[in-house]
């Protein structure tokens, strides 16, 4: 299975601006890293996906090594969105309703991402 994982607010605290190179080493790791590493060890392909700019690549890779994050690829400059519906993951047309999407979006907007969202350490 190919699994895409965002970096900021998913496996680390956020850096703020997407080109804030100097803030990367101060990012705190989140406990979800353990689960991502288990998925990697179980044979899944892990692709890290981030809004960080390419200028942050070297520092980001150093941070990932320091915190022993296992992955196969990393992609920078992801598009901005609030909710990503994708037919390749689990076909949304089989179960999603507008009400479900709106309720989920409300929950996400209530998370305090400065404290790690739902994955606080």
N, C-alpha and C positions, 0 to 999 in steps of 0.2 A: 504494500500500500504506500502511496506517496502522500505525505502529510506536510502541509505548509504551516509554519509556526511564526507568528509575529514576534518581534523581539521586545520592543518597548511596551510596558504594561502587560506583558504576557509571561516572559521569562526574566525580565529585568525592570527596575524602576526606569522611568522615562528620562531622556536627556533634555527634553524641552524642545528647542529648535532642532530641525533635522540635520543641521550642519554644525552642531555644538560639539566639536571634537574634544575639547578640553574637559567636558563633563562626563565622558564615557567611563573613565576609570572609577568615578564616584558612584556609578550605578550599583544598586543592590540587586543581588540575584533573588529570584522567587523560587519557591519550592516546586513549581511545575517543572523545573529542569530535571528533577529526578524521574518524573513520568516520561518526559521527552526522551531521556536517555534509555529508559526501559523499552520504549517504542523502537528506538534505534537498535538496541540489542536484540530485539525480537525480529529483526530483519526488515523493518519498515524504512523507507527512504525519507529522511528528514530534510526539508528545504526551509531555511530561515528566510523570512521575507520582512523587509523593513522599509520605513519611510526615510530612514537616514540617507543622507547623500553619500556618493562614492568617496568624498573627501574623508569620510569617517571609517572607511574600510579597514585600514590597518589597526586603528585603536579598537574597533569592534571585534576583529579577529583575536586580538590580544585578550580582550575581556572574555570572550567565549572560551579561549584556552584556559585562562586563569580559573574560570568557574566550571571547567570540565564539561562543557556543553558538547554533546555529540551531534554531528550533522553531516550531511553530504554536500550541500550547496548553500550559498547565501545570495539573495537577490536584494538589490537596493532600489530606491525610488519607487516604491509601490504606489498605486493610485489611492486617492482619498475616497473613503466611503463610510457610511454609518452602518450599513448591514450588507453583507455580501451573499447574494443568492447565486448558487452555482449548480448546474445540472450534473456535473461530474462527481460531486461529493455524495449527495443523497438527493435525488430528484425532488425539488421543492414543490412541484405541482402535485405530488402525491398526498401531501398532508398540510401544507401551509395555507393559512387564510390571512387576509389583511389584518384581522383582529389579532391573530397570534404574532404577526410581525410587529405591529404597533406596540403590543404589550411587552415584547422582548426589547424593543428599542427604548421604551420607557425605563425598563430595569437597567439597561446598559447606561443610559444617560444619568442615572442616579448613583452609579458607582463612583467612588472617590479614587480616581486613577493616580492621584498623588500618593495614595496609600496602597497602591497595588490592585485596585479594583477588587474582583472577587477572589484573587489569589494572593492575599496578604501573607507576608512571611511571618 
